[in-house]
Amino acid sequence: MIRGRAVAGAVFGAMALLGCLAPAEAAQCGSSPAGFEAWKREFSAEAQGKGVGQTALAALMQTNYASATIAADRGQRSFQLTLDQFLAKRGATTIVVKGRQLKQSQAALFASIQQRYGVPPGPLIAIWGMETGFGSQRGNQNMLSSIATLAYDCRRPEFFTDQLYAALKLIDRGTLSGATRGSMHGEVGQTQFMPKNILAYGTGNLEVAANALNSTANFLKAHGWKAGAGYQPGEPNFVAIEAWNAAGVYQKAIALMGRQIDEGGGAAASR
């Protein structure tokens, strides 16, 4: 009996030890503001265990549930438009006209980018115009609140959890701060980079156009861009445009506007 009790005790102790060593459950997602504060506390504990510093953790704890971000995430109807409708809604004619002017006035910048990354001005300028109206509409949401809310939300928590960890790393580095402003999903800068892409492809302060354009070209090159190859649908470089944004209508719009900017003639935003 004494031996039996000793064995049983040893087994119980081993099970308890294994329980302590097992990974803690991930912070639970939610679909309303009600659980956000509790989720933040749970996530903060997990993040601290993964080496996130106090500056970033403090910023995380100051975030608020971003209702506007959730509404925007549920209502992305423009990507369901036809290409012609999408071009009209996004002001493609204006982007092409302005883009041609920028291609000329910033010729040295675009020549240096093309020499380094192999990406011509057209698609870069089209992305710049589409994303922020050439820097005029970069968003005014709290970047960290937007990303934390989407990491908490049950719709796509895995994707945005990765983005949140990247954002926290950037805050610890001093690249971003808890006060950084961005668009509805946490995109920041002149061409709207998410935190993971800032870590991987960012070159300098992305609020500066030259840095953002270099970073965008760096992204495209890393996703298969080949110098001198075409970038229309079915051509080799279209795959890099597909990597930039998952919406087919957006991809075709960038390719079309980019070609019109690069060619510099013909009717703007016409096919």
C-alpha positions in Angstrom: 0.0 0.0 0.0 2.8 2.4 0.9 4.5 1.6 -2.4 1.2 1.9 -4.3 0.6 5.3 -2.8 4.1 6.4 -3.7 3.7 5.4 -7.3 0.3 7.1 -7.5 1.8 10.2 -5.9 4.6 10.2 -8.4 2.2 9.8 -11.3 0.0 12.6 -10.0 3.1 14.8 -9.6 4.3 14.1 -13.1 0.8 14.9 -14.5 0.8 18.2 -12.6 4.2 19.0 -13.9 3.2 18.3 -17.5 0.1 20.5 -16.9 2.4 23.4 -15.9 4.6 22.9 -18.9 1.7 22.7 -21.4 1.2 25.9 -23.4 -1.4 28.3 -22.0 -4.6 28.6 -24.1 -4.6 31.5 -26.5 -6.6 34.6 -25.6 -10.2 34.0 -26.7 -11.6 35.9 -29.6 -14.9 37.8 -29.5 -17.5 39.5 -31.6 -18.3 42.5 -29.5 -16.6 45.1 -27.3 -17.6 43.2 -24.2 -14.6 40.9 -24.0 -11.9 43.2 -25.4 -10.4 44.3 -22.1 -10.1 40.7 -20.7 -8.7 39.7 -24.1 -6.1 42.4 -23.8 -4.9 41.2 -20.4 -4.7 37.6 -21.7 -2.9 38.6 -24.9 -0.5 40.9 -23.0 0.5 38.0 -20.7 1.2 35.8 -23.8 3.1 38.6 -25.5 5.3 39.2 -22.5 6.1 35.5 -22.4 7.2 35.8 -26.0 9.6 38.6 -25.3 7.5 41.7 -26.1 8.8 44.7 -24.1 7.1 46.9 -21.6 6.8 49.9 -24.0 4.8 47.9 -26.5 2.8 46.1 -23.7 1.9 49.5 -22.2 0.8 50.7 -25.6 -1.4 47.6 -26.1 -3.1 48.1 -22.8 -4.1 51.6 -23.9 -5.9 50.5 -27.0 -9.6 50.8 -27.4 -12.1 48.6 -29.3 -12.2 50.1 -32.8 -15.9 49.9 -33.8 -15.2 51.8 -37.0 -12.6 49.2 -38.0 -15.0 46.4 -37.5 -17.7 48.2 -39.6 -15.1 48.8 -42.4 -14.0 45.2 -42.3 -17.6 43.9 -42.7 -18.4 46.4 -45.5 -15.7 46.2 -48.2 -18.2 46.3 -51.0 -16.1 48.2 -53.6 -14.1 45.0 -54.3 -17.4 43.5 -55.6 -17.7 46.1 -58.4 -16.9 45.5 -62.0 -13.5 46.9 -63.2 -15.1 49.9 -64.9 -17.2 50.7 -61.8 -14.2 50.3 -59.5 -12.0 52.6 -61.7 -14.7 55.2 -61.6 -15.3 54.9 -57.9 -11.6 55.2 -57.1 -11.0 58.1 -59.4 -8.7 56.3 -61.8 -8.7 59.1 -64.4 -7.4 61.6 -61.8 -4.8 59.1 -60.6 -3.4 58.6 -64.1 -3.3 62.3 -65.0 -1.6 63.1 -61.7 0.6 60.0 -62.0 2.0 61.1 -65.3 2.9 64.5 -63.9 4.7 62.8 -60.9 6.5 60.5 -63.2 8.1 63.5 -64.9 8.6 65.7 -61.9 10.1 62.9 -59.8 12.0 61.3 -62.7 15.3 60.9 -60.8 13.6 59.1 -57.9 11.7 56.7 -60.1 14.9 56.0 -62.2 16.8 55.1 -59.1 14.0 52.8 -57.9 13.8 51.1 -61.3 17.6 50.6 -61.4 17.6 49.1 -57.9 14.5 46.9 -58.0 13.5 46.6 -61.7 10.1 48.1 -61.1 9.0 50.9 -63.5 7.2 54.0 -62.3 3.7 53.1 -63.5 2.6 50.4 -61.1 4.3 52.2 -58.1 2.5 55.4 -58.9 -0.8 53.6 -59.4 -0.5 51.9 -56.0 0.5 55.3 -54.4 -2.5 57.0 -55.9 -4.9 54.2 -55.2 -3.8 53.7 -51.6 -3.6 57.3 -50.3 -4.3 59.7 -53.1 -0.5 60.4 -53.3 -0.3 60.8 -49.6 -3.3 63.0 -49.0 -5.5 60.3 -47.3 -3.4 58.2 -45.1 -6.1 57.5 -42.5 -6.7 58.8 -39.0 -7.3 55.7 -37.0 -5.2 54.6 -34.1 -3.1 51.9 -35.8 -2.6 49.7 -32.8 -6.2 49.8 -31.7 -7.3 48.8 -35.2 -5.0 45.8 -35.4 -5.6 44.7 -31.8 -9.4 44.9 -32.4 -9.0 42.7 -35.5 -6.7 40.3 -33.7 -9.4 40.0 -31.0 -12.3 39.7 -33.5 -13.3 36.1 -34.4 -13.4 36.7 -38.2 -9.6 36.6 -39.0 -7.8 36.4 -35.7 -4.8 34.4 -36.9 -3.9 36.9 -39.7 -4.2 39.9 -37.4 -2.5 38.2 -34.4 0.6 38.0 -36.6 0.2 41.6 -37.6 -0.2 42.6 -33.9 3.0 40.9 -32.9 4.8 42.7 -35.7 3.3 46.0 -34.6 4.4 45.4 -31.0 7.9 44.6 -32.2 8.0 47.8 -34.3 6.8 49.8 -31.2 9.6 48.3 -29.1 12.1 49.3 -31.8 10.8 52.8 -31.9 9.8 52.5 -35.5 6.1 53.0 -34.6 4.4 54.2 -31.5 1.1 53.6 -29.7 0.0 56.9 -31.2 0.7 56.1 -34.8 -2.3 56.8 -37.1 -3.3 54.7 -40.0 -6.2 53.4 -42.0 -9.0 51.1 -40.9 -7.1 47.9 -40.9 -3.9 49.3 -39.4 -2.1 50.2 -42.7 0.3 53.1 -42.4 2.4 55.3 -44.6 2.2 56.7 -48.2 1.5 53.3 -49.7 -0.2 51.7 -46.7 2.0 48.9 -45.3 0.8 46.4 -42.7 3.3 45.8 -39.8 4.6 42.5 -41.0 5.4 44.0 -44.4 7.2 46.9 -42.7 9.4 44.5 -40.9 10.1 42.5 -44.0 10.3 45.2 -46.7 10.2 48.7 -45.1 13.0 51.1 -45.9 12.9 54.1 -43.6 10.0 56.2 -42.5 7.0 55.2 -44.7 5.3 58.5 -44.2 8.0 59.9 -46.5 7.0 59.2 -50.2 10.5 58.2 -51.4 10.8 55.6 -48.6 7.3 54.2 -49.2 7.9 53.9 -52.9 11.2 52.2 -52.4 9.6 49.8 -49.9 6.8 49.0 -52.3 9.2 48.2 -55.1 11.2 46.1 -52.6 7.9 44.2 -51.8 7.1 43.6 -55.5 10.6 42.4 -56.3 10.5 40.0 -53.3 7.2 38.6 -54.7 8.6 37.8 -58.2 9.0 41.0 -60.1 11.3 40.6 -63.0 12.9 43.6 -64.6 11.7 44.3 -68.1 8.8 41.8 -68.0 5.2 42.8 -68.5 2.8 43.3 -65.6 -0.6 43.0 -67.2 -2.9 40.0 -66.4 -1.2 36.8 -67.7 2.2 38.5 -67.9 5.1 37.5 -65.5 5.0 40.4 -63.1 1.2 40.4 -62.5 1.9 37.8 -59.8 3.7 40.4 -57.8 0.7 42.8 -58.1 -1.5 39.9 -56.9 0.6 39.6 -53.8 0.1 43.3 -53.0 -3.7 43.0 -52.8 -5.9 39.9 -52.9 -8.9 41.6 -54.7 -8.9 40.8 -58.4 -10.5 44.1 -59.4 -7.8 46.0 -57.5 -5.1 44.0 -59.2 -6.4 44.7 -62.7 -6.9 48.4 -61.9 -3.3 48.8 -60.8 -2.0 47.0 -63.9 -4.2 49.1 -66.2 -3.4 52.5 -64.6 0.3 51.6 -64.3 0.4 50.9 -68.1 -1.3 54.2 -68.9 1.1 56.1 -66.6 4.1 54.3 -68.1 2.9 54.8 -71.7 2.0 58.5 -70.9 -0.5 58.8 -73.7 -4.0 57.9 -74.8 -7.2 58.4 -72.8 -6.6 58.1 -69.1 -8.2 55.1 -67.4 -9.7 53.7 -70.6 -9.0 50.2 -71.7 
